[in-house]
Amino acid sequence: MAAYTESLIDRLSEELEISRESFVPEALLKDDLGFDSLDMVDVVVLVEEIVGVRLKQSDFIGVRTLGQMLDLIESKRQE
């Protein structure tokens, strides 16, 4: 895992009031973590704040799991 991942997950857990243990790579964003469109706005803001990467909600098309989201963030960070 990238150095920022733990910090990002900790903040998401706190901000979205989801248990830290729920954040496993195979967790489905919508079904397991309960993310809705407003939560995705929070994710975008936190990613920019913690990782320094700008994301758009359209970047998340096809992203279903936490692992896929973290892969997306890492790929954007490498650009």
N, CA, C and O atoms as CSV, one atom per row, in Angstrom:
chain,resi,resn,atom,element,x,y,z
A,1,MET,N,N,0.825,-1.185,0.000
A,1,MET,CA,C,0.000,0.000,0.000
A,1,MET,C,C,0.869,1.249,0.000
A,1,MET,O,O,1.948,1.276,0.592
A,2,ALA,N,N,0.387,2.262,-0.662
A,2,ALA,CA,C,1.100,3.537,-0.701
A,2,ALA,C,C,1.062,4.196,0.673
A,2,ALA,O,O,0.182,3.910,1.485
A,3,ALA,N,N,2.010,5.066,0.921
A,3,ALA,CA,C,2.148,5.719,2.231
A,3,ALA,C,C,0.893,6.499,2.631
A,3,ALA,O,O,0.560,6.555,3.815
A,4,TYR,N,N,0.209,7.087,1.691
A,4,TYR,CA,C,-0.967,7.905,1.997
A,4,TYR,C,C,-2.228,7.079,2.262
A,4,TYR,O,O,-3.206,7.607,2.790
A,5,THR,N,N,-2.220,5.817,1.910
A,5,THR,CA,C,-3.423,4.995,1.968
A,5,THR,C,C,-4.005,4.906,3.375
A,5,THR,O,O,-5.208,5.088,3.562
A,6,GLU,N,N,-3.169,4.631,4.352
A,6,GLU,CA,C,-3.661,4.499,5.732
A,6,GLU,C,C,-4.297,5.801,6.212
A,6,GLU,O,O,-5.355,5.790,6.840
A,7,SER,N,N,-3.651,6.908,5.914
A,7,SER,CA,C,-4.186,8.206,6.313
A,7,SER,C,C,-5.528,8.469,5.638
A,7,SER,O,O,-6.467,8.948,6.273
A,8,LEU,N,N,-5.608,8.157,4.363
A,8,LEU,CA,C,-6.857,8.358,3.617
A,8,LEU,C,C,-7.967,7.483,4.190
A,8,LEU,O,O,-9.080,7.964,4.402
A,9,ILE,N,N,-7.687,6.220,4.440
A,9,ILE,CA,C,-8.697,5.322,4.981
A,9,ILE,C,C,-9.122,5.760,6.379
A,9,ILE,O,O,-10.307,5.714,6.710
A,10,ASP,N,N,-8.171,6.181,7.194
A,10,ASP,CA,C,-8.518,6.670,8.533
A,10,ASP,C,C,-9.472,7.855,8.456
A,10,ASP,O,O,-10.457,7.918,9.192
A,11,ARG,N,N,-9.172,8.794,7.560
A,11,ARG,CA,C,-10.030,9.981,7.420
A,11,ARG,C,C,-11.394,9.622,6.860
A,11,ARG,O,O,-12.409,10.151,7.312
A,12,LEU,N,N,-11.432,8.720,5.871
A,12,LEU,CA,C,-12.718,8.291,5.323
A,12,LEU,C,C,-13.556,7.610,6.394
A,12,LEU,O,O,-14.758,7.854,6.500
A,13,SER,N,N,-12.923,6.765,7.180
A,13,SER,CA,C,-13.626,6.084,8.262
A,13,SER,C,C,-14.224,7.097,9.230
A,13,SER,O,O,-15.377,6.971,9.642
A,14,GLU,N,N,-13.441,8.088,9.583
A,14,GLU,CA,C,-13.894,9.116,10.526
A,14,GLU,C,C,-14.990,9.992,9.921
A,14,GLU,O,O,-16.041,10.187,10.531
A,15,GLU,N,N,-14.743,10.516,8.723
A,15,GLU,CA,C,-15.681,11.446,8.079
A,15,GLU,C,C,-17.024,10.787,7.748
A,15,GLU,O,O,-18.084,11.392,7.910
A,16,LEU,N,N,-16.958,9.531,7.281
A,16,LEU,CA,C,-18.170,8.850,6.827
A,16,LEU,C,C,-18.774,7.948,7.898
A,16,LEU,O,O,-19.797,7.299,7.678
A,17,GLU,N,N,-18.122,7.919,9.066
A,17,GLU,CA,C,-18.594,7.130,10.201
A,17,GLU,C,C,-18.804,5.663,9.830
A,17,GLU,O,O,-19.869,5.091,10.063
A,18,ILE,N,N,-17.770,5.077,9.253
A,18,ILE,CA,C,-17.754,3.671,8.861
A,18,ILE,C,C,-16.583,3.032,9.606
A,18,ILE,O,O,-15.503,3.619,9.683
A,19,SER,N,N,-16.788,1.851,10.147
A,19,SER,CA,C,-15.717,1.214,10.916
A,19,SER,C,C,-14.477,1.011,10.051
A,19,SER,O,O,-14.561,0.652,8.877
A,20,ARG,N,N,-13.350,1.247,10.657
A,20,ARG,CA,C,-12.051,1.147,9.971
A,20,ARG,C,C,-11.852,-0.254,9.397
A,20,ARG,O,O,-11.256,-0.412,8.332
A,21,GLU,N,N,-12.342,-1.251,10.092
A,21,GLU,CA,C,-12.175,-2.647,9.676
A,21,GLU,C,C,-12.930,-2.967,8.383
A,21,GLU,O,O,-12.628,-3.959,7.720
A,22,SER,N,N,-13.898,-2.142,8.026
A,22,SER,CA,C,-14.680,-2.356,6.803
A,22,SER,C,C,-13.892,-2.021,5.545
A,22,SER,O,O,-14.251,-2.453,4.449
A,23,PHE,N,N,-12.826,-1.255,5.700
A,23,PHE,CA,C,-12.051,-0.786,4.550
A,23,PHE,C,C,-11.014,-1.821,4.132
A,23,PHE,O,O,-9.831,-1.712,4.454
A,24,VAL,N,N,-11.489,-2.819,3.410
A,24,VAL,CA,C,-10.623,-3.850,2.842
A,24,VAL,C,C,-10.682,-3.704,1.321
A,24,VAL,O,O,-11.687,-3.235,0.787
A,25,PRO,N,N,-9.620,-4.100,0.619
A,25,PRO,CA,C,-9.577,-3.877,-0.835
A,25,PRO,C,C,-10.786,-4.397,-1.600
A,25,PRO,O,O,-11.206,-3.782,-2.580
A,26,GLU,N,N,-11.350,-5.518,-1.169
A,26,GLU,CA,C,-12.473,-6.096,-1.916
A,26,GLU,C,C,-13.827,-5.512,-1.521
A,26,GLU,O,O,-14.848,-5.914,-2.079
A,27,ALA,N,N,-13.862,-4.577,-0.579
A,27,ALA,CA,C,-15.125,-3.962,-0.154
A,27,ALA,C,C,-15.757,-3.187,-1.312
A,27,ALA,O,O,-15.109,-2.360,-1.955
A,28,LEU,N,N,-17.019,-3.471,-1.557
A,28,LEU,CA,C,-17.757,-2.742,-2.588
A,28,LEU,C,C,-18.118,-1.366,-2.031
A,28,LEU,O,O,-18.652,-1.257,-0.928
A,29,LEU,N,N,-17.825,-0.324,-2.796
A,29,LEU,CA,C,-18.046,1.041,-2.324
A,29,LEU,C,C,-19.508,1.274,-1.955
A,29,LEU,O,O,-19.802,1.831,-0.898
A,30,LYS,N,N,-20.407,0.856,-2.810
A,30,LYS,CA,C,-21.829,1.113,-2.579
A,30,LYS,C,C,-22.447,0.076,-1.627
A,30,LYS,O,O,-23.081,0.440,-0.636
A,31,ASP,N,N,-22.262,-1.190,-1.928
A,31,ASP,CA,C,-22.952,-2.236,-1.174
A,31,ASP,C,C,-22.350,-2.490,0.202
A,31,ASP,O,O,-23.090,-2.659,1.171
A,32,ASP,N,N,-21.023,-2.522,0.310
A,32,ASP,CA,C,-20.379,-2.841,1.584
A,32,ASP,C,C,-20.110,-1.607,2.438
A,32,ASP,O,O,-20.297,-1.634,3.654
A,33,LEU,N,N,-19.671,-0.527,1.797
A,33,LEU,CA,C,-19.316,0.682,2.544
A,33,LEU,C,C,-20.449,1.700,2.576
A,33,LEU,O,O,-20.406,2.655,3.352
A,34,GLY,N,N,-21.460,1.501,1.737
A,34,GLY,CA,C,-22.624,2.379,1.741
A,34,GLY,C,C,-22.380,3.750,1.130
A,34,GLY,O,O,-23.117,4.694,1.415
A,35,PHE,N,N,-21.348,3.871,0.289
A,35,PHE,CA,C,-21.064,5.161,-0.348
A,35,PHE,C,C,-22.216,5.558,-1.262
A,35,PHE,O,O,-22.724,4.740,-2.029
A,36,ASP,N,N,-22.617,6.811,-1.172
A,36,ASP,CA,C,-23.579,7.362,-2.123
A,36,ASP,C,C,-22.884,8.509,-2.853
A,36,ASP,O,O,-21.690,8.739,-2.661
A,37,SER,N,N,-23.622,9.218,-3.681
A,37,SER,CA,C,-22.993,10.273,-4.484
A,37,SER,C,C,-22.419,11.390,-3.614
A,37,SER,O,O,-21.389,11.969,-3.962
A,38,LEU,N,N,-23.055,11.698,-2.506
A,38,LEU,CA,C,-22.513,12.731,-1.611
A,38,LEU,C,C,-21.224,12.262,-0.938
A,38,LEU,O,O,-20.305,13.053,-0.724
A,39,ASP,N,N,-21.162,10.978,-0.609
A,39,ASP,CA,C,-19.935,10.434,-0.030
A,39,ASP,C,C,-18.791,10.508,-1.034
A,39,ASP,O,O,-17.642,10.740,-0.655
A,40,MET,N,N,-19.101,10.313,-2.307
A,40,MET,CA,C,-18.057,10.382,-3.327
A,40,MET,C,C,-17.493,11.795,-3.431
A,40,MET,O,O,-16.310,11.964,-3.727
A,41,VAL,N,N,-18.309,12.798,-3.194
A,41,VAL,CA,C,-17.814,14.173,-3.158
A,41,VAL,C,C,-16.810,14.309,-2.015
A,41,VAL,O,O,-15.756,14.923,-2.184
A,42,ASP,N,N,-17.129,13.742,-0.860
A,42,ASP,CA,C,-16.200,13.753,0.275
A,42,ASP,C,C,-14.908,13.033,-0.069
A,42,ASP,O,O,-13.826,13.486,0.302
A,43,VAL,N,N,-15.012,11.916,-0.775
A,43,VAL,CA,C,-13.824,11.163,-1.183
A,43,VAL,C,C,-12.932,12.031,-2.066
A,43,VAL,O,O,-11.720,12.099,-1.860
A,44,VAL,N,N,-13.531,12.686,-3.039
A,44,VAL,CA,C,-12.769,13.539,-3.954
A,44,VAL,C,C,-12.032,14.638,-3.177
A,44,VAL,O,O,-10.858,14.905,-3.436
A,45,VAL,N,N,-12.716,15.265,-2.239
A,45,VAL,CA,C,-12.114,16.336,-1.435
A,45,VAL,C,C,-10.973,15.787,-0.584
A,45,VAL,O,O,-9.901,16.388,-0.527
A,46,LEU,N,N,-11.191,14.659,0.073
A,46,LEU,CA,C,-10.148,14.079,0.920
A,46,LEU,C,C,-8.941,13.622,0.116
A,46,LEU,O,O,-7.805,13.792,0.559
A,47,VAL,N,N,-9.167,13.044,-1.056
A,47,VAL,CA,C,-8.052,12.617,-1.905
A,47,VAL,C,C,-7.206,13.822,-2.296
A,47,VAL,O,O,-5.977,13.764,-2.257
A,48,GLU,N,N,-7.863,14.904,-2.670
A,48,GLU,CA,C,-7.120,16.105,-3.039
A,48,GLU,C,C,-6.332,16.639,-1.847
A,48,GLU,O,O,-5.174,17.033,-1.985
A,49,GLU,N,N,-6.962,16.648,-0.683
A,49,GLU,CA,C,-6.324,17.167,0.526
A,49,GLU,C,C,-5.148,16.303,0.983
A,49,GLU,O,O,-4.081,16.826,1.304
A,50,ILE,N,N,-5.341,14.990,1.015
A,50,ILE,CA,C,-4.338,14.086,1.567
A,50,ILE,C,C,-3.283,13.678,0.541
A,50,ILE,O,O,-2.093,13.641,0.853
A,51,VAL,N,N,-3.711,13.378,-0.664
A,51,VAL,CA,C,-2.809,12.851,-1.674
A,51,VAL,C,C,-2.311,13.935,-2.616
A,51,VAL,O,O,-1.233,13.811,-3.199
A,52,GLY,N,N,-3.093,14.998,-2.767
A,52,GLY,CA,C,-2.698,16.066,-3.673
A,52,GLY,C,C,-3.042,15.775,-5.119
A,52,GLY,O,O,-2.437,16.337,-6.031
A,53,VAL,N,N,-4.010,14.897,-5.332
A,53,VAL,CA,C,-4.432,14.507,-6.678
A,53,VAL,C,C,-5.841,15.012,-6.904
A,53,VAL,O,O,-6.716,14.839,-6.055
A,54,ARG,N,N,-6.059,15.637,-8.049
A,54,ARG,CA,C,-7.401,16.101,-8.401
A,54,ARG,C,C,-8.136,14.980,-9.142
A,54,ARG,O,O,-7.642,14.423,-10.122
A,55,LEU,N,N,-9.324,14.675,-8.639
A,55,LEU,CA,C,-10.182,13.684,-9.271
A,55,LEU,C,C,-11.519,14.319,-9.595
A,55,LEU,O,O,-11.944,15.279,-8.951
A,56,LYS,N,N,-12.172,13.768,-10.602
A,56,LYS,CA,C,-13.533,14.164,-10.929
A,56,LYS,C,C,-14.409,12.949,-10.661
A,56,LYS,O,O,-13.938,11.813,-10.710
A,57,GLN,N,N,-15.660,13.188,-10.383
A,57,GLN,CA,C,-16.544,12.054,-10.165
A,57,GLN,C,C,-16.582,11.145,-11.385
A,57,GLN,O,O,-16.771,9.937,-11.249
A,58,SER,N,N,-16.405,11.708,-12.567
A,58,SER,CA,C,-16.421,10.886,-13.779
A,58,SER,C,C,-15.249,9.902,-13.810
A,58,SER,O,O,-15.318,8.893,-14.512
A,59,ASP,N,N,-14.173,10.179,-13.061
A,59,ASP,CA,C,-13.052,9.244,-12.989
A,59,ASP,C,C,-13.460,7.929,-12.334
A,59,ASP,O,O,-12.819,6.898,-12.537
A,60,PHE,N,N,-14.530,7.975,-11.547
A,60,PHE,CA,C,-14.954,6.811,-10.788
A,60,PHE,C,C,-15.881,5.875,-11.559
A,60,PHE,O,O,-16.325,4.861,-11.021
A,61,ILE,N,N,-16.174,6.207,-12.812
A,61,ILE,CA,C,-17.033,5.333,-13.611
A,61,ILE,C,C,-16.363,3.969,-13.721
A,61,ILE,O,O,-15.210,3.862,-14.141
A,62,GLY,N,N,-17.088,2.943,-13.344
A,62,GLY,CA,C,-16.567,1.578,-13.394
A,62,GLY,C,C,-15.814,1.149,-12.145
A,62,GLY,O,O,-15.440,-0.017,-12.025
A,63,VAL,N,N,-15.585,2.064,-11.215
A,63,VAL,CA,C,-14.890,1.726,-9.974
A,63,VAL,C,C,-15.932,1.220,-8.983
A,63,VAL,O,O,-16.842,1.948,-8.587
A,64,ARG,N,N,-15.779,-0.053,-8.589
A,64,ARG,CA,C,-16.770,-0.654,-7.699
A,64,ARG,C,C,-16.204,-0.993,-6.317
A,64,ARG,O,O,-16.950,-1.026,-5.338
A,65,THR,N,N,-14.905,-1.243,-6.230
A,65,THR,CA,C,-14.334,-1.671,-4.956
A,65,THR,C,C,-13.350,-0.637,-4.408
A,65,THR,O,O,-12.883,0.244,-5.131
A,66,LEU,N,N,-13.051,-0.761,-3.136
A,66,LEU,CA,C,-12.055,0.109,-2.524
A,66,LEU,C,C,-10.702,-0.081,-3.200
A,66,LEU,O,O,-9.992,0.894,-3.443
A,67,GLY,N,N,-10.343,-1.310,-3.502
A,67,GLY,CA,C,-9.074,-1.577,-4.179
A,67,GLY,C,C,-8.991,-0.878,-5.527
A,67,GLY,O,O,-7.949,-0.320,-5.872
A,68,GLN,N,N,-10.076,-0.902,-6.292
A,68,GLN,CA,C,-10.105,-0.209,-7.579
A,68,GLN,C,C,-9.971,1.295,-7.388
A,68,GLN,O,O,-9.309,1.972,-8.174
A,69,MET,N,N,-10.604,1.813,-6.336
A,69,MET,CA,C,-10.501,3.247,-6.067
A,69,MET,C,C,-9.057,3.620,-5.718
A,69,MET,O,O,-8.545,4.634,-6.191
A,70,LEU,N,N,-8.414,2.812,-4.905
A,70,LEU,CA,C,-7.021,3.087,-4.540
A,70,LEU,C,C,-6.107,2.973,-5.755
A,70,LEU,O,O,-5.156,3.743,-5.886
A,71,ASP,N,N,-6.386,2.013,-6.651
A,71,ASP,CA,C,-5.620,1.896,-7.896
A,71,ASP,C,C,-5.809,3.140,-8.764
A,71,ASP,O,O,-4.851,3.636,-9.357
A,72,LEU,N,N,-7.040,3.642,-8.837
A,72,LEU,CA,C,-7.324,4.857,-9.594
A,72,LEU,C,C,-6.522,6.034,-9.043
A,72,LEU,O,O,-5.903,6.784,-9.798
A,73,ILE,N,N,-6.541,6.183,-7.739
A,73,ILE,CA,C,-5.817,7.286,-7.103
A,73,ILE,C,C,-4.332,7.175,-7.411
A,73,ILE,O,O,-3.688,8.173,-7.737
A,74,GLU,N,N,-3.788,5.977,-7.310
A,74,GLU,CA,C,-2.364,5.787,-7.571
A,74,GLU,C,C,-2.031,6.075,-9.031
A,74,GLU,O,O,-0.994,6.672,-9.321
A,75,SER,N,N,-2.900,5.655,-9.957
A,75,SER,CA,C,-2.631,5.924,-11.369
A,75,SER,C,C,-2.672,7.428,-11.656
A,75,SER,O,O,-1.866,7.932,-12.439
A,76,LYS,N,N,-3.597,8.136,-11.032
A,76,LYS,CA,C,-3.668,9.601,-11.206
A,76,LYS,C,C,-2.447,10.267,-10.577
A,76,LYS,O,O,-1.958,11.278,-11.080
A,77,ARG,N,N,-1.962,9.705,-9.486
A,77,ARG,CA,C,-0.791,10.264,-8.815
A,77,ARG,C,C,0.456,10.112,-9.679
A,77,ARG,O,O,1.371,10.931,-9.599
A,78,GLN,N,N,0.493,9.080,-10.493
A,78,GLN,CA,C,1.645,8.810,-11.351
A,78,GLN,C,C,1.663,9.658,-12.625
A,78,GLN,O,O,2.682,9.742,-13.311
A,79,GLU,N,N,0.526,10.283,-12.932
A,79,GLU,CA,C,0.431,11.090,-14.172
A,79,GLU,C,C,1.278,12.339,-14.085
A,79,GLU,O,O,1.316,13.126,-15.030
